[in-house]
Amino acid sequence: MVEQLLRWRYGPKRERVNENQLFLYAVGIIGTGQEILPLPEESETETTTPRRRGHGRRRLPKPLERRRVVYDLGKQERKCPQCQGELQHIGEEVSERLEYVPASLYVIEEACQKYACGKGCTVVTAQKPMQPIEKGLPGPGLLAHVAVSKYGDHLPLYRQEGIYQRQGVAVSRKTMCDWMRRCAELVRPLFERMKEQVLESKALQTDDTPVAVLDPALPRTRTGRIWTYVGDDEHPTRCTTTLRTAVATARMRS
């Protein structure tokens, strides 16, 4: 009994919705003058046959690239074993196998051409387009991949460091952490706009997530918090985008 009481007091709990909160939606419907229809009663005589799920392997999506590999008989195998006549082609049996091509890294050499006046007046050099991190090593695709792997696929930076080492490139986790900080600064205007749209909602759903944060001023870690806000159906900013942006910004600040 003591163990059950301790588990009930200090153990994990699931969030429960108060039944009185459901009346908030009823008040909104009554205010618009819409009629609240009762739920249809279930008939004891009517029976619905459950829909059976399909068996077997699902077909692969059509947009995927398909590389055709043809397996043919040799010249000697195309002869009939009985009459030694030439076999005629009558069709083929096609099957599909899903394959994976590992991601690869490549280097982009940016060559800015230089021109000079024949009389020695001036020298002009072509300018490169603006980059996410000026004079930085990563390209936009690599930054997006690191961000999605960390915040979307929950792949820590130290694991990504090991993945890049297997591919022959040494990128430290500290460097990638600085990349994510710079990316958070770049998407700051977008985050502020999304925050404005969420705060225009009549009802907000929020959640508090505690995170351990290293603080050099303290001898131990302190508890930081990440607040996630989700707007209503009238505003396009929803949970997934708001959550990822809030988590990225909060972690970069911490």
C-alpha positions as CSV (number, residue, x, y, z in Angstrom):
1,M,0.0,0.0,0.0
2,V,2.9,2.4,0.8
3,E,4.4,1.7,-2.6
4,Q,1.1,2.4,-4.4
5,L,0.6,5.6,-2.5
6,L,4.2,6.8,-3.3
7,R,3.6,5.9,-7.0
8,W,0.3,7.8,-7.0
9,R,1.9,10.9,-5.3
10,Y,5.3,11.1,-7.0
11,G,4.9,8.9,-10.1
12,P,4.1,10.1,-13.7
13,K,0.6,11.4,-14.3
14,R,-1.3,11.9,-17.5
15,E,-3.1,15.1,-18.2
16,R,-6.8,15.1,-17.6
17,V,-9.4,17.5,-19.0
18,N,-11.9,19.0,-16.6
19,E,-15.4,18.3,-17.8
20,N,-16.4,21.9,-17.1
21,Q,-14.1,23.1,-19.9
22,L,-16.3,21.4,-22.5
23,F,-19.0,24.0,-21.8
24,L,-16.8,26.7,-23.3
25,Y,-17.6,25.2,-26.7
26,A,-21.2,24.9,-25.9
27,V,-21.5,28.6,-25.0
28,G,-19.9,29.5,-28.3
29,I,-22.4,27.4,-30.3
30,I,-25.3,28.8,-28.4
31,G,-24.1,32.4,-29.0
32,T,-24.1,31.8,-32.8
33,G,-27.7,30.5,-32.7
34,Q,-26.8,27.0,-34.0
35,E,-29.0,24.1,-33.0
36,I,-27.3,21.4,-31.0
37,L,-28.4,18.1,-32.4
38,P,-28.5,15.1,-30.1
39,L,-26.3,12.1,-30.9
40,P,-28.1,9.3,-32.8
41,E,-29.1,6.4,-30.6
42,E,-27.5,3.1,-31.4
43,S,-29.9,0.5,-32.6
44,E,-29.6,-2.9,-31.1
45,T,-30.8,-4.6,-34.2
46,E,-28.5,-2.9,-36.6
47,T,-25.1,-4.4,-36.8
48,T,-22.2,-3.0,-38.8
49,T,-19.6,-5.3,-40.3
50,P,-16.1,-4.2,-39.4
51,R,-14.0,-3.2,-42.4
52,R,-11.2,-5.7,-43.0
53,R,-7.8,-4.4,-43.5
54,G,-5.9,-5.4,-46.6
55,H,-3.3,-8.1,-46.3
56,G,0.0,-8.3,-48.1
57,R,2.7,-5.8,-48.9
58,R,1.7,-2.2,-49.7
59,R,2.6,-0.8,-53.1
60,L,5.5,1.6,-53.2
61,P,4.7,5.2,-54.0
62,K,4.7,6.1,-57.7
63,P,6.7,9.4,-57.3
64,L,9.8,7.4,-56.2
65,E,12.6,7.1,-58.7
66,R,12.7,3.7,-60.4
67,R,15.9,2.3,-61.8
68,R,15.2,-0.6,-64.2
69,V,17.5,-3.6,-64.0
70,V,17.0,-6.3,-66.7
71,Y,18.0,-9.9,-66.1
72,D,18.1,-11.9,-69.3
73,L,19.0,-15.4,-70.3
74,G,22.3,-16.2,-71.9
75,K,22.7,-17.3,-75.5
76,Q,22.9,-21.0,-74.6
77,E,20.0,-20.7,-72.2
78,R,17.7,-19.4,-75.0
79,K,17.6,-22.8,-76.7
80,C,14.9,-25.4,-76.0
81,P,16.3,-28.3,-74.0
82,Q,14.2,-30.8,-76.1
83,C,14.3,-29.7,-79.7
84,Q,17.2,-27.2,-79.4
85,G,15.1,-24.5,-81.1
86,E,15.4,-20.8,-80.4
87,L,13.1,-19.6,-77.6
88,Q,10.8,-16.7,-78.3
89,H,10.4,-13.8,-75.9
90,I,6.8,-13.7,-74.6
91,G,7.0,-11.2,-71.7
92,E,8.6,-10.5,-68.4
93,E,8.0,-10.8,-64.6
94,V,8.5,-7.5,-62.8
95,S,9.0,-7.1,-59.1
96,E,10.1,-4.2,-57.0
97,R,12.6,-3.8,-54.2
98,L,13.1,-0.7,-52.1
99,E,16.7,0.5,-51.8
100,Y,18.4,3.3,-50.0
101,V,21.2,5.6,-51.2
102,P,23.2,7.1,-48.3
103,A,23.4,10.8,-48.1
104,S,26.7,12.2,-49.3
105,L,28.7,15.4,-48.7
106,Y,30.3,17.3,-51.5
107,V,32.4,20.5,-51.8
108,I,31.3,23.6,-53.8
109,E,34.3,25.5,-55.1
110,E,33.2,29.2,-55.5
111,A,35.5,30.9,-58.0
112,C,35.0,34.6,-58.2
113,Q,36.4,35.9,-61.5
114,K,38.6,38.9,-61.4
115,Y,39.1,41.5,-64.2
116,A,41.6,44.3,-64.5
117,C,42.0,47.3,-66.7
118,G,44.7,47.0,-69.3
119,K,46.1,50.4,-68.3
120,G,46.2,49.5,-64.6
121,C,43.3,51.7,-63.6
122,T,41.1,49.3,-61.6
123,V,40.5,45.6,-60.7
124,V,36.9,44.3,-60.4
125,T,36.0,41.0,-58.8
126,A,32.6,39.2,-59.2
127,Q,30.6,39.1,-55.9
128,K,29.2,35.9,-54.4
129,P,25.5,35.7,-53.5
130,M,24.5,36.3,-49.9
131,Q,25.1,33.2,-47.7
132,P,23.3,32.1,-44.4
133,I,26.6,32.4,-42.6
134,E,29.0,34.9,-44.2
135,K,32.5,33.4,-44.5
136,G,31.2,30.2,-43.0
137,L,31.8,26.7,-44.0
138,P,28.2,25.2,-44.3
139,G,25.9,25.7,-47.2
140,P,22.1,26.1,-46.8
141,G,21.4,22.4,-47.5
142,L,23.8,21.3,-44.7
143,L,22.4,23.8,-42.2
144,A,18.8,22.6,-43.0
145,H,19.9,19.0,-42.6
146,V,21.5,19.5,-39.2
147,A,18.5,21.5,-37.9
148,V,15.9,19.0,-39.1
149,S,18.0,16.1,-37.8
150,K,18.3,17.7,-34.4
151,Y,14.9,19.3,-33.8
152,G,12.7,17.1,-36.1
153,D,14.3,13.7,-35.9
154,H,15.7,14.2,-32.3
155,L,19.2,13.3,-33.4
156,P,21.7,15.0,-31.0
157,L,24.7,16.9,-32.3
158,Y,27.2,14.4,-30.9
159,R,25.6,11.6,-33.0
160,Q,25.6,13.7,-36.1
161,E,29.3,14.4,-35.4
162,G,29.9,10.6,-35.5
163,I,27.9,10.3,-38.7
164,Y,30.0,12.9,-40.5
165,Q,33.2,11.3,-39.2
166,R,32.3,8.0,-40.9
167,Q,31.9,10.0,-44.1
168,G,35.4,11.4,-43.7
169,V,34.5,14.9,-42.6
170,A,35.4,16.2,-39.1
171,V,32.7,18.6,-37.9
172,S,32.6,19.1,-34.1
173,R,29.4,19.4,-32.1
174,K,30.5,22.8,-30.9
175,T,30.7,24.1,-34.4
176,M,27.3,22.7,-35.3
177,C,25.8,24.2,-32.1
178,D,27.1,27.6,-33.3
179,W,25.5,27.0,-36.7
180,M,22.2,26.4,-35.0
181,R,22.5,29.6,-33.0
182,R,23.1,31.5,-36.2
183,C,20.1,29.8,-37.8
184,A,17.9,30.8,-34.9
185,E,18.9,34.4,-35.4
186,L,18.0,34.1,-39.1
187,V,14.5,32.8,-38.4
188,R,13.8,35.2,-35.6
189,P,11.6,37.5,-37.7
190,L,9.6,34.4,-38.8
191,F,9.2,33.3,-35.2
192,E,8.0,36.8,-34.1
193,R,5.4,36.8,-36.9
194,M,4.1,33.3,-35.9
195,K,3.9,34.5,-32.3
196,E,1.7,37.4,-33.3
197,Q,-0.6,35.1,-35.2
198,V,-0.9,32.7,-32.3
199,L,-1.7,35.5,-29.8
200,E,-4.6,36.6,-31.9
201,S,-6.4,33.4,-31.1
202,K,-9.4,33.4,-28.8
203,A,-8.2,30.3,-27.0
204,L,-4.6,29.1,-26.5
205,Q,-3.3,25.7,-25.7
206,T,0.0,25.7,-23.9
207,D,2.4,23.3,-22.4
208,D,5.4,23.6,-20.1
209,T,8.5,21.4,-20.6
210,P,11.4,21.7,-18.1
211,V,14.9,21.5,-19.4
212,A,18.2,21.2,-17.5
213,V,20.4,24.3,-18.4
214,L,24.1,24.7,-17.6
215,D,24.8,28.0,-15.7
216,P,28.4,29.0,-15.2
217,A,27.4,31.2,-12.3
218,L,25.9,28.3,-10.3
219,P,27.7,25.1,-9.1
220,R,24.9,23.0,-10.6
221,T,22.4,23.0,-13.5
222,R,19.3,25.1,-13.2
223,T,15.8,24.2,-14.5
224,G,14.9,26.1,-17.7
225,R,11.4,25.9,-19.2
226,I,10.1,25.8,-22.8
227,W,6.6,27.1,-23.3
228,T,4.7,26.0,-26.4
229,Y,1.6,27.8,-27.6
230,V,-0.9,26.5,-30.1
231,G,-3.5,28.7,-31.7
232,D,-7.1,27.9,-32.7
233,D,-8.5,26.8,-36.1
234,E,-8.9,30.3,-37.4
235,H,-5.1,30.9,-37.3
236,P,-2.8,28.9,-39.5
237,T,0.0,28.7,-37.0
238,R,-0.4,25.2,-35.5
239,C,1.4,23.0,-33.0
240,T,4.1,21.5,-35.1
241,T,5.7,24.6,-36.5
242,T,5.3,26.6,-33.3
243,L,6.7,23.8,-31.2
244,R,9.8,23.3,-33.3
245,T,10.5,27.0,-33.6
246,A,10.0,27.6,-29.9
247,V,12.2,24.7,-28.9
248,A,14.9,25.8,-31.2
249,T,14.9,29.4,-30.0
250,A,14.7,28.4,-26.3
251,R,17.5,25.9,-26.6
252,M,19.7,28.3,-28.5
253,R,19.2,30.9,-25.8
254,S,19.9,28.4,-23.0
